[in-house]
């Protein structure tokens, strides 16, 4: 079960973060709409995995070629972003 802050984090991460913004940089920090730091990629990796379906291995810099194109497409399903990915 998620706390209300975690639920809010889930919505913000799900809605506004593009997949390449999660997997490409070594470090990513997340902030709420009122500029409160939610955490970074490392501290939120399990939540990021649960929200996006992206394996922790990939979030930690693993090789994309270890995953099929179909698996990678699944990471984009149901996502809402401001711009097309």
C-alpha positions in Angstrom: 0.0 0.0 0.0 1.3 3.4 -0.8 1.1 6.5 1.4 -0.6 9.6 0.1 2.8 11.1 -0.7 3.8 8.0 -2.6 0.5 8.0 -4.5 1.2 11.6 -5.5 4.7 10.7 -6.5 3.3 7.8 -8.6 1.1 10.3 -10.5 3.8 12.8 -11.1 6.4 10.3 -12.2 3.9 8.4 -14.4 2.5 11.5 -16.0 5.4 13.7 -16.7 8.5 11.6 -17.0 9.5 10.2 -20.4 11.1 6.8 -20.5 14.4 8.1 -22.0 14.6 10.6 -19.1 14.6 7.7 -16.7 17.0 5.4 -18.3 19.5 7.6 -20.1 21.0 9.8 -17.4 23.0 8.3 -14.5 21.3 10.6 -12.0 17.8 12.0 -12.0 16.1 14.0 -9.3 12.3 14.3 -8.9 10.5 17.3 -7.5 6.9 18.0 -6.8 4.9 20.7 -8.5 5.6 22.9 -5.4 9.4 22.3 -5.7 9.7 19.8 -2.9 12.3 17.1 -3.6 10.7 13.7 -3.8 14.0 11.8 -4.2 16.4 10.7 -6.9 16.6 7.8 -9.4 18.5 5.6 -6.9 16.3 6.2 -3.9 13.1 5.8 -5.9 14.2 2.9 -8.1 11.8 0.4 -6.7 8.9 2.8 -7.0 10.0 3.8 -10.6 10.1 0.1 -11.5 6.6 -0.5 -10.1 5.1 2.6 -11.7 6.7 2.2 -15.2 7.5 -1.5 -15.4 11.1 -0.6 -16.4 13.3 -3.3 -14.8 15.6 -2.1 -12.0 18.5 -3.4 -14.1 17.8 -0.8 -16.8 17.3 2.0 -14.3 20.7 1.1 -12.9 22.3 1.5 -16.4 21.8 -2.1 -17.8 21.9 -2.7 -21.5 18.7 -2.2 -23.4 19.7 -5.0 -25.9 19.2 -7.5 -23.1 15.4 -6.8 -23.5 13.3 -7.5 -26.6 11.7 -4.7 -28.5 8.3 -6.0 -27.3 9.4 -5.8 -23.7 10.6 -2.2 -24.2 7.4 -1.2 -25.9 5.5 -2.5 -22.9 7.2 0.0 -20.8 5.4 2.8 -22.7 1.9 1.3 -22.5 -0.6 3.4 -20.5 1.8 6.3 -20.1 0.8 9.9 -20.4 3.3 12.5 -21.3 3.1 16.1 -22.4 5.0 15.3 -25.6 5.1 12.1 -27.7 7.9 9.7 -26.8 
